[in-house]
Amino acid sequence: MHDVLIRKTSVCVEEIFHEGGPVADRPPKRGWIMSVIRNPFAGRYAEEIQPFMEDLKPLGLGMAQKLLAALGGEASQIEGYGKGAIVGTAGELEHGALWHAPGGYAMRDVLGGAKAIVPSTKKVGGPGTRLDVPVTHVNASYVRSHFDSIEVGLPDAPRADELAFVLVMTTGPR
């Protein structure tokens, strides 16, 4: 068991009134949450890292709940989602893959059992690294109006020994 040591969490929500066309009656929202944690595997090779996924489950659930609240709190209003990870430079890409189950299942649970697989991306990078997190419809990955991405990043994260885990949600199509 490893402790999940959070350095910071950031939440961002956009309301899109128009993109050059008419003003929306109900502006769609796009939001993301990023938690930056210490990477317990940074700077060394660890044969077995998969048990850390279990340790990350409470983080995933808390992040999903906080992001849903920031977007208005109504699970039925969420139409798109995605997840991602940025691994600090003393880590390896596989450390970011540890986010797949804790991040994805947390969102599906908080949203009442969304049916579609949660799309994801990951990369290794230093402070200020930006990540384009893919978005698809919560119940059917092939709904083209919801194919999108949300760019995320923080100026001071991740540090070399950190992991930055991300969840994104939208209330409508792009």
C-alpha positions as CSV (number, residue, x, y, z in Angstrom):
1,M,0.0,0.0,0.0
2,H,1.2,3.5,-0.9
3,D,-0.1,6.7,0.5
4,V,-1.7,9.0,-2.0
5,L,-0.1,12.4,-1.2
6,I,-1.8,15.2,-3.0
7,R,0.2,18.4,-3.6
8,K,-2.6,20.3,-5.3
9,T,-6.0,20.0,-7.1
10,S,-7.3,22.4,-9.7
11,V,-10.7,22.6,-11.2
12,C,-11.6,24.6,-14.4
13,V,-15.1,25.1,-15.9
14,E,-15.9,26.9,-19.2
15,E,-19.4,28.0,-20.3
16,I,-19.6,28.3,-24.1
17,F,-22.2,30.9,-25.1
18,H,-21.4,30.7,-28.8
19,E,-18.7,29.7,-31.1
20,G,-19.5,32.2,-33.8
21,G,-23.1,31.1,-34.3
22,P,-26.2,32.0,-32.3
23,V,-26.0,32.3,-28.6
24,A,-27.0,29.1,-26.9
25,D,-30.2,29.0,-24.8
26,R,-28.5,26.7,-22.4
27,P,-24.7,27.2,-22.7
28,P,-22.8,23.9,-22.6
29,K,-20.1,23.5,-20.0
30,R,-16.7,21.8,-20.3
31,G,-14.8,21.1,-17.2
32,W,-11.7,19.4,-15.9
33,I,-10.1,18.6,-12.7
34,M,-6.4,17.7,-12.1
35,S,-4.9,16.3,-8.9
36,V,-1.1,16.4,-8.6
37,I,0.3,13.6,-6.4
38,R,3.6,12.2,-5.4
39,N,4.7,9.3,-7.6
40,P,5.7,6.5,-5.3
41,F,7.6,4.9,-8.1
42,A,9.6,7.9,-9.3
43,G,13.3,7.5,-9.9
44,R,13.3,3.7,-9.6
45,Y,12.0,0.6,-11.3
46,A,9.2,-1.3,-9.5
47,E,8.3,-4.8,-10.6
48,E,4.8,-4.6,-9.3
49,I,2.8,-1.3,-9.5
50,Q,-0.7,-2.5,-10.2
51,P,-1.8,-2.6,-6.5
52,F,-1.5,1.2,-6.4
53,M,-4.6,1.3,-8.6
54,E,-6.6,0.3,-5.5
55,D,-5.0,3.1,-3.5
56,L,-6.1,5.6,-6.2
57,K,-9.8,4.7,-6.1
58,P,-10.8,7.2,-3.4
59,L,-8.9,9.9,-5.3
60,G,-10.8,9.1,-8.5
61,L,-14.1,9.1,-6.7
62,G,-13.4,12.4,-4.9
63,M,-12.3,14.1,-8.1
64,A,-15.3,12.9,-10.1
65,Q,-17.7,14.1,-7.4
66,K,-15.9,17.5,-7.2
67,L,-16.0,18.0,-11.0
68,L,-19.6,17.0,-11.2
69,A,-20.4,19.6,-8.5
70,A,-18.5,22.3,-10.4
71,L,-20.6,21.5,-13.5
72,G,-23.9,21.9,-11.6
73,G,-24.2,18.7,-9.7
74,E,-26.7,16.9,-12.0
75,A,-25.3,13.6,-13.3
76,S,-28.1,13.5,-16.0
77,Q,-26.7,16.7,-17.5
78,I,-23.2,15.2,-18.3
79,E,-23.0,14.0,-21.9
80,G,-19.2,13.6,-22.4
81,Y,-16.2,12.5,-20.5
82,G,-12.5,11.5,-20.7
83,K,-9.4,11.0,-18.5
84,G,-5.7,11.5,-18.7
85,A,-2.4,11.5,-16.9
86,I,0.9,13.4,-17.1
87,V,3.8,11.6,-15.6
88,G,6.7,13.6,-14.2
89,T,10.1,13.0,-15.8
90,A,11.4,10.7,-13.1
91,G,8.5,8.3,-13.8
92,E,7.6,6.1,-16.7
93,L,4.5,6.1,-19.0
94,E,3.1,3.0,-17.3
95,H,2.7,4.9,-14.1
96,G,0.1,7.0,-15.9
97,A,-1.7,3.9,-17.0
98,L,-2.5,3.2,-13.3
99,W,-5.2,5.9,-13.7
100,H,-7.3,3.9,-16.2
101,A,-9.5,2.0,-13.7
102,P,-9.6,4.4,-10.7
103,G,-10.4,7.4,-12.9
104,G,-12.8,5.7,-15.4
105,Y,-14.8,3.7,-13.0
106,A,-15.2,6.6,-10.6
107,M,-16.7,8.8,-13.3
108,R,-19.0,6.0,-14.5
109,D,-20.1,5.4,-10.9
110,V,-20.7,9.0,-10.1
111,L,-22.7,9.5,-13.3
112,G,-25.0,6.6,-12.5
113,G,-23.4,3.8,-14.6
114,A,-22.5,5.5,-17.9
115,K,-22.1,2.8,-20.5
116,A,-19.2,3.9,-22.8
117,I,-15.6,3.2,-22.1
118,V,-13.9,6.4,-20.8
119,P,-11.3,7.5,-23.4
120,S,-7.9,8.4,-22.2
121,T,-4.4,9.6,-23.0
122,K,-1.1,10.0,-21.1
123,K,2.4,11.3,-21.6
124,V,5.6,12.0,-19.7
125,G,6.5,15.6,-19.2
126,G,7.7,18.3,-16.9
127,P,6.1,21.4,-15.3
128,G,3.8,23.2,-17.7
129,T,3.2,20.2,-19.9
130,R,-0.2,20.4,-21.7
131,L,-2.3,17.3,-22.4
132,D,-5.2,17.0,-24.9
133,V,-7.7,14.7,-23.1
134,P,-10.1,13.0,-25.5
135,V,-13.9,13.3,-24.9
136,T,-16.6,10.9,-26.1
137,H,-20.3,10.5,-25.3
138,V,-20.9,8.9,-21.9
139,N,-23.2,6.2,-23.3
140,A,-22.0,5.6,-26.8
141,S,-18.4,6.2,-27.8
142,Y,-19.3,6.6,-31.5
143,V,-21.6,9.7,-31.2
144,R,-19.7,12.0,-33.5
145,S,-21.1,15.2,-32.1
146,H,-19.2,14.5,-28.9
147,F,-15.8,13.6,-30.4
148,D,-13.7,16.3,-28.8
149,S,-10.7,17.0,-26.6
150,I,-10.0,19.4,-23.7
151,E,-6.5,20.8,-23.2
152,V,-5.3,20.8,-19.6
153,G,-2.2,21.7,-17.7
154,L,-0.7,23.6,-14.8
155,P,2.3,25.9,-14.9
156,D,4.1,24.1,-12.1
157,A,3.1,20.5,-12.6
158,P,4.0,17.8,-12.7
159,R,7.4,18.0,-11.0
160,A,9.8,15.1,-11.8
161,D,8.5,13.0,-8.9
162,E,4.8,13.6,-9.5
163,L,1.8,12.3,-11.3
164,A,-0.9,14.6,-12.6
165,F,-4.2,12.8,-12.9
166,V,-7.1,14.4,-14.9
167,L,-10.8,13.9,-15.4
168,V,-12.9,15.9,-17.9
169,M,-16.7,16.2,-18.4
170,T,-19.0,18.1,-20.7
171,T,-22.7,18.9,-20.6
172,G,-23.2,18.8,-24.4
173,P,-21.6,18.3,-27.8
174,R,-18.6,20.3,-29.0
